[in-house]
């Protein structure tokens, strides 16, 4: 059970990696995946389902066979008892008493066969219910895991987008500051140089 459950989680992790590597059409909404790989993963997940679920499915399929076998066994026992009783009817009173005992045994056998049939049906139903509950639990766990993974991915993408946006804002601010400093410094130096040359006198 533990090994199979671990295999399912590994396959779900593989599916998560496949989704991460898929081509995004609409971020966080629509992606393109490889159908063959996804179908292969799904088939492997079904193959790694707990043995209890697989056994329950097989037991349910064989339920009718169990009922038929129990009825045939009961009919065979009854027929044997009736044949034996018919032989004893032609004999003495002692044999008639034996016949009565056979009838009691026949009724007891029928009761036991009916109890066995009911027990088999109850066991099959209990296993089916347990299998359904286990399958639902695994499905719920897989859905919760998938939702958490997608939420983490969305959070990481949001943080990454904010980092990129902050970087763009910072670069634009630097560019504006550099342009402003350049315009403020070089025009003044150029005017001072021209003024100095105007006052310069060669003797």
C-alpha positions in Angstrom: 0.0 0.0 0.0 2.8 2.4 1.0 5.0 1.5 -2.0 2.0 1.9 -4.4 1.0 5.2 -2.9 4.6 6.5 -3.2 4.6 5.4 -6.8 1.4 7.4 -7.4 2.9 10.5 -5.8 6.0 10.1 -8.0 3.9 9.9 -11.1 1.9 13.0 -10.0 5.3 14.8 -9.5 6.2 13.7 -13.0 2.9 15.1 -14.3 3.7 18.4 -12.5 7.1 18.6 -14.2 5.5 17.9 -17.6 3.0 20.8 -17.0 5.9 23.0 -16.0 7.8 22.2 -19.2 4.6 22.6 -21.4 4.1 25.4 -23.8 2.0 28.2 -22.3 -0.7 29.7 -24.4 -2.5 31.7 -21.7 -0.4 32.1 -18.5 -1.9 30.2 -15.5 -4.8 29.1 -17.6 -4.1 27.2 -20.9 -1.0 25.2 -21.8 -0.1 22.7 -24.6 1.0 19.3 -23.4 2.2 16.1 -25.2 -0.9 13.9 -25.3 1.1 10.6 -25.5 3.1 11.4 -22.4 0.1 12.5 -20.4 -1.9 9.4 -21.4 1.1 7.2 -20.5 1.3 8.9 -17.0 -2.5 8.4 -16.5 -2.2 4.7 -17.5 0.7 4.3 -15.0 -1.3 6.0 -12.2 -4.2 3.5 -12.8 -1.6 0.6 -12.8 -0.2 1.9 -9.4 -3.6 2.1 -7.7 -3.6 0.2 -4.4 -4.1 -3.6 -4.7 -7.2 -3.3 -2.4 -9.0 -1.3 -5.1 -8.0 -3.7 -7.9 -8.9 -6.7 -5.8 -12.3 -5.2 -4.9 -13.0 -4.6 -8.6 -12.2 -8.2 -9.3 -14.2 -9.5 -6.4 -17.3 -7.6 -7.6 -16.9 -9.1 -11.0 -16.7 -12.5 -9.5 -19.7 -11.9 -7.1 -22.1 -13.6 -9.4 -19.8 -16.6 -9.8 -19.6 -16.9 -6.0 -23.4 -16.9 -5.8 -23.7 -19.5 -8.5 -21.1 -21.8 -7.0 -22.8 -21.5 -3.6 -26.2 -22.4 -5.1 -24.7 -25.3 -7.1 -23.0 -26.6 -4.0 -26.2 -26.4 -2.0 -28.2 -28.1 -4.7 -25.6 -30.9 -5.0 -25.6 -31.4 -1.2 -29.4 -31.5 -1.2 -29.6 -33.9 -4.1 -27.1 -36.2 -2.3 -29.1 -36.0 0.9 -32.4 -36.8 -1.0 -30.8 -39.8 -2.7 -29.6 -41.1 0.5 -32.9 -40.5 2.1 -34.7 -42.5 -0.6 -32.5 -45.5 0.0 -33.2 -45.4 3.7 -37.0 -45.1 3.3 -37.3 -48.7 2.2 -35.6 -49.9 5.3 -36.6 -50.2 9.0 -37.7 -47.7 11.5 -34.2 -47.1 12.4 -33.5 -46.0 8.9 -36.5 -43.7 9.0 -35.0 -42.0 12.0 -31.8 -41.6 10.0 -33.9 -40.0 7.3 -35.1 -37.4 9.8 -31.6 -36.7 10.8 -30.6 -36.3 7.2 -33.4 -33.7 6.8 -32.1 -31.8 9.7 -28.6 -31.9 8.2 -30.0 -30.8 4.9 -31.7 -27.8 6.6 -28.5 -27.0 8.4 -26.5 -27.2 5.2 -28.9 -24.9 3.5 -28.7 -22.4 6.3 -24.9 -22.6 6.3 -24.8 -22.1 2.5 -27.1 -19.2 2.8 -25.0 -17.7 5.5 -21.9 -18.2 3.4 -23.5 -16.5 0.5 -24.6 -13.6 2.6 -21.2 -13.3 4.1 -19.5 -13.3 0.7 -21.9 -10.6 -0.5 -21.3 -8.6 2.7 -17.5 -9.0 2.4 -17.6 -7.9 -1.3 -19.8 -4.9 -0.5 -17.5 -3.9 2.4 -14.4 -4.2 0.2 -16.2 -2.2 -2.5 -17.0 0.6 0.0 -13.5 0.7 1.3 -12.1 0.8 -2.2 -14.4 3.6 -3.2 -13.5 5.6 0.0 -9.8 5.0 -0.6 -10.0 6.0 -4.2 -11.9 9.2 -3.2 -9.3 9.9 -0.5 -6.4 9.5 -3.0 -8.3 11.7 -5.5 -8.9 14.4 -2.9 -5.2 14.3 -1.9 -4.1 14.5 -5.6 -6.4 17.5 -6.2 -5.2 19.3 -3.1 -1.6 18.6 -4.1 -2.3 19.9 -7.6 -4.0 23.0 -6.3 -1.2 23.8 -3.9 1.4 23.3 -6.7 -0.5 25.5 -9.1 -0.9 28.2 -6.3 2.9 28.1 -5.7 3.6 28.4 -9.4 1.2 31.3 -9.6 2.8 33.0 -6.6 6.3 32.5 -8.0 5.3 33.9 -11.4 3.7 36.9 -9.7 6.9 37.6 -7.7 9.0 37.2 -10.9 6.8 39.6 -12.8 7.1 42.1 -9.9 10.9 41.8 -9.9 11.0 42.4 -13.7 8.6 45.4 -13.4 10.7 46.9 -10.5 13.9 46.4 -12.6 12.3 48.2 -15.6 11.2 51.1 -13.3 14.7 51.3 -11.8 16.4 51.3 -15.2 14.0 54.0 -16.5 14.7 56.1 -13.4 18.5 55.7 -14.0 18.1 56.7 -17.6 16.1 59.8 -16.7 18.6 60.8 -14.1 21.6 60.3 -16.4 19.9 62.3 -19.2 19.1 65.1 -16.7 22.6 65.3 -15.3 24.2 65.2 -18.7 22.0 68.1 -19.9 22.6 70.1 -16.8 26.4 69.7 -16.8 27.7 69.9 -20.3 25.8 73.0 -21.5 27.2 75.1 -18.6 30.8 74.0 -19.3 30.4 74.9 -23.0 29.1 78.4 -22.2 31.9 79.0 -19.7 34.5 77.9 -22.2 33.2 80.3 -24.9 33.1 83.2 -22.4 36.7 82.5 -21.4 37.8 82.5 -25.0 36.1 85.8 -25.5 38.1 87.5 -22.7 41.4 85.9 -23.7 43.8 88.5 -25.3 47.0 87.7 -27.1 49.7 90.4 -26.6 
